Amino acid sequence: MSTRPRTPAPGTPAPGKLAITELADFKARRQPIVMVTAYDAPSGRLADEAGADLVLVGDSAAMTVLGHDSTVPATMDEMIVLTRAVTRGARRPLVIADMPFGSFQVSDTDAVENAIRFVKEAGADAVKLEGAGPTLTRVAAIVGAGIPVMGHVGLTPQSATMLGGFKAQGRTAEKAAQLLDDARALEAAGCFSIVLEAVPAPVADEITGRLSIPTIGIGAGPECDGQVLVWHDLLGLYEGRSPRFVKRYADVGSEISRALEAYAEDVRTGRFPEEQHTYAMQEEELAVFEEALEDVRERG
């Protein structure tokens, strides 16, 4: 008889909220799962309206939103604020909060306390942790506290330095086998899903076929049960070099720049605001106001 902990269902979901148990059904019927990152209420709402199944409030916000060079500087307080905003916008998708560096590495107790903060203070439906190994007890502890956990193996940005940089993982037979072992261990610890990042497609395919829980790929080929991309990457909002696995669906950054330049030019040349952008005042009220000003001038 299996001793694998059962992934707990979240508390009573809001009307229309995707049930976490439905993700296993998606995998069974080979219905691809759509996941995207978001960092505020508008992006959460737009992801919802577009039909996303999962919304990840990624610690990638440290780079895309907060201007850092890596994900490491993101703090719990910052991630709480961003997650709280996203949950106000995303109604149907499951909102998954990325646990930032330092929020779960120290101890199982810290991991549980910070995961609870995401649920209680920010309204998250689940949390995501990077890595396996020591992370396994963290996953089991958080799941034991009744909070669903998404795992993450392959390229794990929080530990990119130890991995030799932002490079694909599992490209040798030995390392591919380790990734499979890690994914299985995370499933056994209670994860409801696992992100596979920058993993060779055949390896991701094998892992996906050997797990009963869904895999979400990012640079891991088409055979994963779902896919995720970073909001700023797919919309052309991120200034830095995008990874190989990114597909840009729009160049929103250029359009924003064009609009801001046009606005600045209109202000400097007096073309904005026009009459249609201003508010009028009743003539009698304006007369009273001007009379009051005249009294002030006479006294002063």
Phi, psi and chi 1 to 4 in degrees:
 res  aa     phi    psi   chi1   chi2   chi3   chi4
   1 MET       -  132.5 -176.9  175.0  179.4      -
   2 SER   -67.7  140.9  174.0      -      -      -
   3 THR  -104.5   10.0   58.9      -      -      -
   4 ARG   -64.3  128.2 -179.3  172.1   70.4   85.1
   5 PRO   -60.2  141.7  -17.5   29.0      -      -
   6 ARG   -80.5  135.8  -64.3  176.1   60.2 -168.6
   7 THR   -69.9  121.4  -57.7      -      -      -
   8 PRO   -72.7  144.7   28.5  -34.0      -      -
   9 ALA   -74.5  148.8      -      -      -      -
  10 PRO   -65.7  171.4   19.4  -25.7      -      -
  11 GLY   -59.5  179.0      -      -      -      -
  12 THR   -49.9  114.0  -55.8      -      -      -
  13 PRO   -70.9  153.6   24.3  -30.8      -      -
  14 ALA   -67.0  155.0      -      -      -      -
  15 PRO   -54.6  129.7  -25.0   34.2      -      -
  16 GLY    86.7   -9.0      -      -      -      -
  17 LYS   -69.9  133.9  172.2   72.2   72.2  171.0
  18 LEU   -62.8  128.0  178.3   69.3      -      -
  19 ALA   -76.9  136.9      -      -      -      -
  20 ILE   -62.5  -27.7 -157.3  165.7      -      -
  21 THR   -69.3  -19.3   51.5      -      -      -
  22 GLU   -69.8  -20.6  -72.4 -171.6   37.9      -
  23 LEU   -63.6  -35.8  -62.8  179.6      -      -
  24 ALA   -65.0  -35.0      -      -      -      -
  25 ASP   -66.9  -38.5  -64.1  -25.3      -      -
  26 PHE   -56.5  -46.1  -79.7   32.6      -      -
  27 LYS   -63.3  -44.0 -179.4 -178.6  178.9   79.6
  28 ALA   -62.3  -38.6      -      -      -      -
  29 ARG   -97.0    9.5   60.8  177.4 -179.9  -99.4
  30 ARG    57.7   40.0  -61.9 -173.9   64.0   80.8
  31 GLN   -92.9  112.9  177.0  178.8  -23.0      -
  32 PRO   -58.0  137.7  -25.1   36.3      -      -
  33 ILE   -93.5  131.0  -60.8  166.6      -      -
  34 VAL  -102.2  121.5  178.2      -      -      -
  35 MET  -130.0  140.5  179.0  163.6  140.7      -
  36 VAL  -144.5  153.0   66.8      -      -      -
  37 THR   -82.7  158.7   68.0      -      -      -
  38 ALA  -154.7  156.5      -      -      -      -
  39 TYR  -136.2    0.0  -50.4  102.4      -      -
  40 ASP  -155.5  177.6   54.9   21.9      -      -
  41 ALA   -63.4  -45.5      -      -      -      -
  42 PRO   -61.3  -42.7  -25.1   35.4      -      -
  43 SER   -68.1  -35.1   58.1      -      -      -
  44 GLY   -63.4  -42.9      -      -      -      -
  45 ARG   -65.2  -44.1  174.3  179.4   57.0   79.9
  46 LEU   -66.2  -38.5  -69.9  169.6      -      -
  47 ALA   -63.2  -40.4      -      -      -      -
  48 ASP   -61.8  -50.2 -170.6  -19.0      -      -
  49 GLU   -62.8  -28.4  -67.7  174.7   -5.8      -
  50 ALA   -79.8   -8.5      -      -      -      -
  51 GLY    94.0   17.2      -      -      -      -
  52 ALA   -61.6  143.2      -      -      -      -
  53 ASP   -87.5  -39.3  -56.7  -55.5      -      -
  54 LEU  -127.5  139.4  -51.5  176.6      -      -
  55 VAL  -121.5  120.4  172.7      -      -      -
  56 LEU   -99.9  121.8  172.5   66.2      -      -
  57 VAL   -86.5   87.4 -171.7      -      -      -
  58 GLY   -77.7  150.1      -      -      -      -
  59 ASP   -71.4   -2.3   63.1   -4.1      -      -
  60 SER   -58.7  -15.3   49.4      -      -      -
  61 ALA   -56.2  -29.3      -      -      -      -
  62 ALA   -57.0  -35.1      -      -      -      -
  63 MET   -92.7  -47.3  -57.4  172.3   70.9      -
  64 THR   -77.5  -30.4   59.7      -      -      -
  65 VAL  -111.1  -40.9  176.3      -      -      -
  66 LEU   -97.2   -7.7  -57.1  177.0      -      -
  67 GLY    84.1   15.2      -      -      -      -
  68 HIS   -82.7  169.4  -64.2  -67.5      -      -
  69 ASP   -91.0   -8.0  -66.5  -31.2      -      -
  70 SER  -150.9  176.8   75.1      -      -      -
  71 THR   -82.0  -16.0   64.6      -      -      -
  72 VAL   -58.3  -39.9  171.2      -      -      -
  73 PRO   -68.6  -14.0  -23.3   35.9      -      -
  74 ALA   -56.1  135.0      -      -      -      -
  75 THR  -107.4  164.3   68.0      -      -      -
  76 MET   -59.4  -46.8  -89.1  -61.8  -60.4      -
  77 ASP   -60.3  -40.7  -72.9  -17.4      -      -
  78 GLU   -64.8  -43.7  -71.1  167.1  -19.0      -
  79 MET   -68.1  -32.8  -67.0  -60.0  -62.6      -
  80 ILE   -62.9  -46.9  -70.6  -74.1      -      -
  81 VAL   -60.4  -46.7  169.0      -      -      -
  82 LEU   -64.7  -42.9  -62.0  176.8      -      -
  83 THR   -65.1  -41.6  -56.2      -      -      -
  84 ARG   -59.7  -38.5 -173.8 -173.9  -65.2  129.7
  85 ALA   -67.3  -44.3      -      -      -      -
  86 VAL   -62.8  -40.7  171.0      -      -      -
  87 THR   -66.3  -21.6   57.7      -      -      -
  88 ARG   -73.7  -25.3  -65.9 -170.5 -173.4  109.9
  89 GLY   -97.3  -36.9      -      -      -      -
  90 ALA   -94.0  117.0      -      -      -      -
  91 ARG  -100.6  -52.7  -59.3  -62.7 -177.0  180.0
  92 ARG   -78.9  -44.7  173.1 -172.7  171.2  -88.4
  93 PRO   -64.2  151.7  -16.0   29.5      -      -
  94 LEU   -73.0  129.4  -70.5  167.3      -      -
  95 VAL   -99.3  120.2  176.7      -      -      -
  96 ILE  -112.4  123.5  -58.1  160.3      -      -
  97 ALA   -93.2  128.8      -      -      -      -
  98 ASP   -80.6  121.1 -143.9  -10.9      -      -
  99 MET   -76.8  118.9  -63.5 -166.9   69.2      -
 100 PRO   -73.5  166.4   28.3  -35.2      -      -
 101 PHE   -57.2  131.4 -178.1   74.5      -      -
 102 GLY    94.1  -11.1      -      -      -      -
 103 SER   -87.8  -15.0   66.8      -      -      -
 104 PHE  -137.9   -9.2   65.1   91.2      -      -
 105 GLN   -73.1  -27.1  -74.8   88.9  -11.0      -
 106 VAL   -71.9  -46.2  175.7      -      -      -
 107 SER  -163.5  162.2   68.9      -      -      -
 108 ASP   -61.3  -38.5  -68.2   -5.8      -      -
 109 THR   -62.7  -47.5  -60.4      -      -      -
 110 ASP   -60.6  -40.8  -78.6   -2.8      -      -
 111 ALA   -61.1  -45.5      -      -      -      -
 112 VAL   -65.8  -44.6  171.6      -      -      -
 113 GLU   -60.5  -41.9  -72.2  178.3   -9.0      -
 114 ASN   -73.7  -35.0  -74.9  -41.7      -      -
 115 ALA   -64.1  -40.1      -      -      -      -
 116 ILE   -62.8  -38.0  -71.7  173.0      -      -
 117 ARG   -58.7  -42.7  -74.9 -167.1   65.5 -166.6
 118 PHE   -61.2  -38.1  -86.9  122.5      -      -
 119 VAL   -76.4  -47.9  173.9      -      -      -
 120 LYS   -74.9  -43.8  -74.0 -179.6   67.0   70.1
 121 GLU   -89.5  -28.6  -62.6  178.7   32.8      -
 122 ALA  -115.8  -10.0      -      -      -      -
 123 GLY    76.5   19.6      -      -      -      -
 124 ALA   -65.1  150.0      -      -      -      -
 125 ASP   -90.3  -21.6  -60.6  -60.1      -      -
 126 ALA  -163.2  171.2      -      -      -      -
 127 VAL  -127.2  160.9  -63.4      -      -      -
 128 LYS  -123.3  136.6 -179.0  175.6   78.8   64.3
 129 LEU  -123.0  144.0  -77.5   67.7      -      -
 130 GLU   -90.1  145.5  -70.4 -172.1    7.3      -
 131 GLY    88.8  174.9      -      -      -      -
 132 ALA  -125.9 -136.7      -      -      -      -
 133 GLY    53.5 -119.4      -      -      -      -
 134 PRO   -60.2  -21.7  -22.4   32.9      -      -
 135 THR   -69.2  -21.0  -59.4      -      -      -
 136 LEU   -60.0  -42.0  -63.8  173.6      -      -
 137 THR   -69.8  -29.9   63.6      -      -      -
 138 ARG   -65.2  -45.6  -46.0  -68.6 -167.5 -105.2
 139 VAL   -59.0  -49.3  170.5      -      -      -
 140 ALA   -60.5  -39.1      -      -      -      -
 141 ALA   -67.7  -42.2      -      -      -      -
 142 ILE   -68.4  -43.6  -65.6  171.0      -      -
 143 VAL   -61.1  -39.6  170.3      -      -      -
 144 GLY   -62.9  -25.0      -      -      -      -
 145 ALA   -85.1    1.4      -      -      -      -
 146 GLY    91.2   18.7      -      -      -      -
 147 ILE  -114.7  123.1  -60.2  171.5      -      -
 148 PRO   -64.7  144.0  -22.0   34.0      -      -
 149 VAL  -127.0  132.8  176.0      -      -      -
 150 MET  -101.3  132.2  173.7  178.5  -82.8      -
 151 GLY   -88.6  175.6      -      -      -      -
 152 HIS  -158.6  115.3 -177.2  161.1      -      -
 153 VAL  -131.4  172.6  -64.1      -      -      -
 154 GLY    96.6 -129.7      -      -      -      -
 155 LEU   -75.9  114.3  172.6   56.5      -      -
 156 THR  -112.2  103.2   46.7      -      -      -
 157 PRO   -55.2  -31.9  -29.5   37.8      -      -
 158 GLN   -64.4  -25.2  -68.3  178.3    9.6      -
 159 SER  -117.9   28.9   53.7      -      -      -
 160 ALA   -59.2  -34.4      -      -      -      -
 161 THR   -60.8  -44.0  -59.7      -      -      -
 162 MET   -66.9  -25.4  -68.7 -177.8   62.0      -
 163 LEU   -87.7   -1.0  -62.5  174.7      -      -
 164 GLY    88.3   18.9      -      -      -      -
 165 GLY   110.5 -175.4      -      -      -      -
 166 PHE   -82.4   80.2  -71.4   86.5      -      -
 167 LYS  -125.6  154.3  -60.1  177.5 -179.8  178.1
 168 ALA   -59.8  145.8      -      -      -      -
 169 GLN  -116.3  156.4  -58.4  -63.0  -53.6      -
 170 GLY    77.6   31.7      -      -      -      -
 171 ARG   -94.4    0.7  -58.0 -175.9   78.3  172.1
 172 THR  -115.2  159.4   66.7      -      -      -
 173 ALA   -57.8  -42.0      -      -      -      -
 174 GLU   -64.4  -45.3  179.5 -178.4    0.9      -
 175 LYS   -72.4  -31.8  -69.2 -177.5  177.8  178.8
 176 ALA   -64.9  -42.1      -      -      -      -
 177 ALA   -63.2  -36.3      -      -      -      -
 178 GLN   -65.9  -39.9 -176.0   60.9   56.2      -
 179 LEU   -61.3  -42.6  -77.1 -179.4      -      -
 180 LEU   -61.2  -44.9  174.2   58.1      -      -
 181 ASP   -60.7  -42.5  -71.8  -14.4      -      -
 182 ASP   -63.9  -43.1  -72.2  -14.4      -      -
 183 ALA   -64.0  -41.8      -      -      -      -
 184 ARG   -63.7  -39.8  -79.1  173.4  151.7  175.4
 185 ALA   -65.3  -38.7      -      -      -      -
 186 LEU   -66.2  -39.2  -74.6  167.3      -      -
 187 GLU   -61.8  -44.3  178.3 -178.8   35.3      -
 188 ALA   -64.2  -31.1      -      -      -      -
 189 ALA   -74.7  -14.3      -      -      -      -
 190 GLY   120.5    5.3      -      -      -      -
 191 CYS   -62.1  143.5  -74.8      -      -      -
 192 PHE   -92.1  -12.2   71.4   87.6      -      -
 193 SER  -167.1  161.5  178.7      -      -      -
 194 ILE  -138.3  131.6  -63.2  176.7      -      -
 195 VAL   -83.8  132.8  170.1      -      -      -
 196 LEU  -112.9  113.1  -56.0  177.5      -      -
 197 GLU  -113.6  130.6 -179.4  168.7   -2.6      -
 198 ALA    51.0   55.9      -      -      -      -
 199 VAL  -119.9  137.0  173.0      -      -      -
 200 PRO   -52.5  139.4  -27.3   35.7      -      -
 201 ALA   -54.7  -43.9      -      -      -      -
 202 PRO   -63.1  -33.8  -20.8   33.0      -      -
 203 VAL   -69.4  -44.8  178.0      -      -      -
 204 ALA   -62.7  -37.7      -      -      -      -
 205 ASP   -61.9  -44.5 -175.5   11.0      -      -
 206 GLU   -65.1  -43.5 -170.7   66.5   28.5      -
 207 ILE   -62.7  -44.4  -67.4  172.6      -      -
 208 THR   -60.1  -40.6  -61.4      -      -      -
 209 GLY   -71.4  -23.0      -      -      -      -
 210 ARG   -96.7   -4.3  -70.0  176.2  178.2  -91.8
 211 LEU  -104.8  148.9  -63.1 -178.1      -      -
 212 SER   -90.5  -12.1   62.4      -      -      -
 213 ILE  -100.0  155.9   58.9  175.0      -      -
 214 PRO   -70.3  147.7  -16.6   29.7      -      -
 215 THR  -106.3  143.7   59.5      -      -      -
 216 ILE  -118.1  118.5  -52.5  -64.9      -      -
 217 GLY   -95.4  145.3      -      -      -      -
 218 ILE  -140.4  100.2  178.3  165.9      -      -
 219 GLY    72.8   35.3      -      -      -      -
 220 ALA  -130.0   20.0      -      -      -      -
 221 GLY    85.6  174.8      -      -      -      -
 222 PRO   -84.9   -7.5   32.4  -35.8      -      -
 223 GLU   -90.5   -0.5  -61.2  -56.3  -37.8      -
 224 CYS   -67.0  161.9  -65.4      -      -      -
 225 ASP   -74.9  -15.6  -62.8  -56.8      -      -
 226 GLY  -159.7  176.2      -      -      -      -
 227 GLN  -134.7  151.7  -60.7  -68.5  -30.6      -
 228 VAL  -137.0  142.7   60.6      -      -      -
 229 LEU  -134.8  156.6  -80.1  178.1      -      -
 230 VAL   -80.1  133.1  170.2      -      -      -
 231 TRP   -46.6  -52.3 -179.4  -89.3      -      -
 232 HIS   -68.5  -29.0  -70.0   64.8      -      -
 233 ASP   -71.1  -49.8  -73.4  -21.5      -      -
 234 LEU   -73.1  -21.5   74.4   90.9      -      -
 235 LEU   -98.9   -1.7  -67.2  178.0      -      -
 236 GLY    73.7   35.4      -      -      -      -
 237 LEU  -102.4  -14.5  -75.5  167.5      -      -
 238 TYR   -91.8  131.2 -172.3   56.4      -      -
 239 GLU   -77.3  -30.2 -171.1  176.5  -81.5      -
 240 GLY   -74.5  179.1      -      -      -      -
 241 ARG   -73.0  128.8 -179.9 -178.3  177.3 -174.2
 242 SER   -83.1  147.2  -65.2      -      -      -
 243 PRO   -63.1  162.8  -19.7   31.4      -      -
 244 ARG   -57.8  -34.1  169.3  179.1  177.8  156.5
 245 PHE   -80.5   -1.7   51.6   73.1      -      -
 246 VAL   -80.1  134.6  168.6      -      -      -
 247 LYS  -112.5  123.3  179.3  175.0 -180.0  178.7
 248 ARG   -88.8  121.8  179.5  173.5  -70.6 -173.0
 249 TYR   -98.3  -12.1  -74.0   83.4      -      -
 250 ALA  -159.0  162.6      -      -      -      -
 251 ASP  -117.9   62.7 -169.8    8.9      -      -
 252 VAL   -64.5  -32.3  176.9      -      -      -
 253 GLY   -58.5  -43.9      -      -      -      -
 254 SER   -66.0  -37.6  -66.8      -      -      -
 255 GLU   -67.3  -38.3 -176.6   63.6   14.4      -
 256 ILE   -63.9  -43.9  -70.1  173.6      -      -
 257 SER   -60.7  -43.3  -66.0      -      -      -
 258 ARG   -60.8  -44.1 -175.2 -153.9   61.7   75.9
 259 ALA   -65.2  -41.6      -      -      -      -
 260 LEU   -66.5  -38.9  -70.9  171.8      -      -
 261 GLU   -65.1  -40.1  -71.1  169.3    1.8      -
 262 ALA   -65.5  -40.5      -      -      -      -
 263 TYR   -62.0  -47.5  162.4   67.9      -      -
 264 ALA   -60.8  -41.2      -      -      -      -
 265 GLU   -64.9  -41.4  179.2   65.8   16.0      -
 266 ASP   -63.7  -40.4  -82.7    2.5      -      -
 267 VAL   -65.3  -45.0  170.1      -      -      -
 268 ARG   -69.8  -27.1  -67.8 -176.0  177.0  119.1
 269 THR   -99.3    1.2   58.6      -      -      -
 270 GLY    80.9    9.9      -      -      -      -
 271 ARG   -79.6  -13.4  -69.9 -164.6  -62.9  -94.5
 272 PHE  -135.5  134.2  177.6   83.2      -      -
 273 PRO   -86.4  153.5   30.4  -34.9      -      -
 274 GLU   -94.3  176.7  -58.4  171.4   66.3      -
 275 GLU   -58.6  -36.7 -175.6  176.9   -8.0      -
 276 GLN   -65.2  -14.8   62.4 -176.8  -42.6      -
 277 HIS   -99.9    6.8  -53.8  122.6      -      -
 278 THR  -118.6  166.8   60.9      -      -      -
 279 TYR  -107.8  141.3  -63.4   94.5      -      -
 280 ALA   -92.0  175.3      -      -      -      -
 281 MET  -141.6  138.3 -172.4  175.9 -175.3      -
 282 GLN   -58.6  141.2  -68.1 -176.6   -2.9      -
 283 GLU   -58.2  -42.7  -70.9  -65.4  -29.9      -
 284 GLU   -65.8  -35.6   56.6  -90.6   27.4      -
 285 GLU   -69.7  -38.7  -68.1  -63.4  -28.3      -
 286 LEU   -63.4  -39.0  178.9   57.9      -      -
 287 ALA   -63.8  -42.6      -      -      -      -
 288 VAL   -62.6  -42.5  171.9      -      -      -
 289 PHE   -61.6  -45.7  175.4   60.9      -      -
 290 GLU   -65.9  -36.2  -70.2  176.0  -18.6      -
 291 GLU   -63.8  -40.7 -176.3  177.7  -19.1      -
 292 ALA   -62.8  -40.1      -      -      -      -
 293 LEU   -64.4  -37.6  -70.6  177.9      -      -
 294 GLU   -64.5  -40.2 -175.0   61.7   32.1      -
 295 ASP   -61.3  -39.9  -69.0  -17.8      -      -
 296 VAL   -64.1  -43.9  171.1      -      -      -
 297 ARG   -64.0  -39.0  -77.7 -165.5  -69.2  -92.0
 298 GLU   -66.6  -34.5  -71.7  176.7   -1.9      -
 299 ARG   -77.0  -23.7  -71.7 -164.2  -57.9  -91.7
 300 GLY  -105.2      -      -      -      -      -
